[in-house]
Each structure stands twice: as C-alpha cells, then as structure tokens.
C-alpha cells in the first residue's frame, strides 16, 4: 500500500505541473507561485482515503489482475479529482464555519495575506477538476459519465451543506428543528455521496460498468457514509484532538450532530431545557455542561450499540450482492472505517 501511496503522490506532482502550465491561462510568476502554494497547502494534506479508494476499488473490480501503469495513472488521476473536490469543499466550509484549524494546521483563509482570497481559491480548485478530466479522459467512452457524476455529486454535497447551514442559522437557535431524519438528510447529501459513493462510482466507470445498474451499491455506500458521519460527530466530542487533528466545535457551532439529536431523544423535560439553554454557546462552561449531560445520558454506550448494529446491517446488505468483486470493494470500505479513532 505504501508503494501505491508513493505512486499516487507522484501523480499529484504530474497533475499539479500540468495545471500550473495550463495553456488556457497566461500565468505570471506570482500567480503560478500562489496556485502552487495553495494546492500544496490544501490538496494533499489529508489522509487521502477518498483518492486511494478509487485505485483500491478499481483493483478489486479487476479481481486481482495486475494493473498497467496507465490504469494506475488514470485511477490515481480520478482519485485526485476527488481530493481536489474535497479541498474545494473544505476551503469554503472553513470560511462558512469560521473554523480555526484543519488537518492540524491553520485553515487556509486564516493565513496572513490569504483571507477572503480563499473564496476564489475554492472556485479555482473546483475548476481544476474538469481540466484534469478533459486532459486525461476526453477520449474515453465514459468521459461524459464522469463529468455528469462529478457535477451531480457536487450538487448533492452543496445542497446538503445548505440544509446544514439553514438548520443552524445564527440568531435562530431552535433545537426543536433537530431530529434524526434531518440529521440523516444532511449527512447523506453533505458527506456520503462524495466520500463514499463517488470513489466507487469512478472505479465502476473505469471498469466499463453502467452506474444505472448499480443503484444497490449506491444505497449501501450512502448507508456507510451515514455511519461514518455519525462516527465523526461522536469523535468531535469524545475523540482526542491530537488524534483527530482538530478541536471539535460542534457544540459551540450549534451543529445538528447525531449526539445532540440522540440527547434530545433520551432527555427528560428538565434535561431538554438544560440543552436548550447551553447548546450552541461559544462559552467553555456551557460546552462542559453539554458534555456532562452527554455522559449522564451514557451516549458513549448508545453510540457503541449503534456502531455494532450498523456494522451487522451493512455486512448483511453487502453479502447479499451477487458480485464477489463488488462485495470485496464494499467490505474493503467498511473495514477502513469500522471502529476508527480519527
């Protein structure tokens, strides 16, 4: 795997170099340096799980056949398109949330001389994706399907972000808006499509598959993405910042987190009132009180039970799939996230 990651990172260098010499724009030295620094800061810094999953999934769909250099390059390029999409979402998301840190370093817009230029950088990151696809996939029979896939998933993610943002409007802090169905909708659209379905869909298209015939695969991956986000919500509160690479702020940010939805479900009237008074306040004492209530309600146990049930349900769905190769892809995904700590 480390060898694959090395090759994956080599492809990043190739794509970056192509973008910095894109004939559609006349770069000055300053603009080229800016874009290079912006890319290096925002694109390759994460765990790269989404990008590497494209190669992993494609390999499993080929059922152990050795991949050619061209196949490794193309599956890596698609993986990087997802990492570019992720970078674009995160750069803008951090501005919307007024976040301070991302992946253990200051958010891009927090850097001196960057500020709101980061908004345009986000737009640039988004526009790099069709540049990469055009250069490397234009002659492929699935080129239009790829463009369509990225456009659709971006629309779904932005719409999920919109539900998230309007549910957490500052000045309209109304916890009664929060419920499991609302949480599920936000998660499904904001996270599951681009983080789980997109990498596998890219691999399926590269393998010559028709996505219309794989709606059950999409359903399983969306379910997996929901489970992943519930884990994320849990880790935001109970994970160690030095392990997860950021300081959780869901309570202060009045996020529609799985934890607060569960707490509302399990609370008596007095505890509900307590939550309404303390949730969403940017004040360490209020945050501590909410966490104390989470402990009183034994949310760590509730989560452990949810995790175990989700895993059993997903395994059952996966094993019902007729293709062993697709089963292997889905099990590989589940294996990476089950009981993760960051």
FENPENOR-V585518 format. One record per run of one state. SS is the DSSP state (helix for helix, strand for strand, loop for the rest). FROM is the first residue (numbers start at 0). TO is the last residue. Records with the same first field share a line. If there is no record, write none. Layout:
SS->FROM-TO ; FROM-TO
This chain:
loop->0-0 ; 20-27 ; 42-47 ; 61-67 ; 96-99 ; 102-103 ; 106-106 ; 110-115 ; 137-141 ; 167-173 ; 177-178 ; 206-209 ; 238-239 ; 244-256 ; 266-267 ; 278-282 ; 296-297 ; 319-322 ; 337-341
helix->1-19 ; 28-41 ; 48-60 ; 68-95 ; 107-109 ; 116-136 ; 142-166 ; 174-176 ; 179-205 ; 210-237 ; 240-243 ; 257-265 ; 268-277 ; 283-295 ; 298-318 ; 323-336
strand->100-101 ; 104-105
